[in-house]
């Protein structure tokens, strides 16, 4: 089973832990990793993923509110 990065994602962006995730994203714990996507109007790259103890991961550099999650919901896959 994959483990969550403590501070750095493979891309080198720094991420926040689950406790720092905004309330509007905390319900996304069942989302599968959706990969990188550029936030509209910014140069920040957002990641939404699910790992034990982490409900969402996103760059600390993202200063604007994250957009709503994509409409297509995916279930977390256990490998």
C-alpha positions in Angstrom: 0.0 0.0 0.0 1.4 3.4 -0.9 2.5 5.7 1.9 2.0 9.4 2.1 5.0 11.7 1.8 5.7 13.5 5.0 6.7 16.9 3.5 7.7 16.6 -0.1 5.9 15.0 -3.0 7.9 13.3 -5.8 7.6 16.5 -7.8 9.4 18.5 -5.2 6.4 20.6 -4.1 5.9 20.9 -0.4 2.6 19.6 0.9 0.4 20.0 3.9 -0.8 17.2 6.1 -4.4 16.2 6.5 -4.9 18.4 9.6 -4.1 21.4 7.4 -6.6 20.6 4.6 -9.4 23.0 4.4 -12.8 21.7 5.6 -14.2 21.8 2.1 -11.7 19.2 1.0 -11.7 17.0 4.0 -14.7 15.0 2.7 -12.6 13.9 -0.3 -10.9 11.1 1.6 -12.3 8.5 -0.8 -10.9 10.1 -3.9 -8.2 8.3 -5.8 -5.1 10.1 -6.7 -6.1 12.3 -9.7 -2.6 13.4 -10.7 -1.4 16.9 -11.2 -3.6 19.7 -12.6 -2.9 23.4 -12.8 -5.2 25.5 -10.8 -7.2 28.0 -12.9 -5.7 31.4 -12.8 -2.6 30.3 -11.0 0.7 28.5 -11.6 0.1 26.2 -8.7 -0.4 22.5 -9.3 -3.0 20.7 -7.2 -3.0 17.1 -6.3 -6.0 15.3 -4.7 -5.2 11.9 -3.3 -6.0 9.4 -0.6 -3.6 7.7 1.8 -4.0 6.5 5.3 -4.0 9.6 7.5 -4.1 12.1 4.6 -7.3 13.3 3.1 -5.9 15.6 0.5 -2.5 16.9 -0.7 -1.9 20.2 -2.3 1.0 22.6 -2.7 1.7 25.0 0.1 2.4 27.5 -2.7 -1.3 27.5 -3.6 -2.3 30.9 -2.2 -5.7 31.0 -3.8 -8.6 28.8 -2.8 -8.6 25.4 -4.5 -11.3 24.9 -7.1 -14.1 22.4 -6.6 -13.0 18.8 -7.2 -13.6 17.4 -10.7 -17.1 16.1 -11.2 -15.8 12.6 -12.0 -15.4 10.8 -8.7 -13.0 7.8 -8.4 -12.9 5.3 -5.6 -9.6 4.7 -3.8 -8.1 1.5 -5.1 -6.3 -0.8 -2.7 -3.3 -2.5 -4.3 
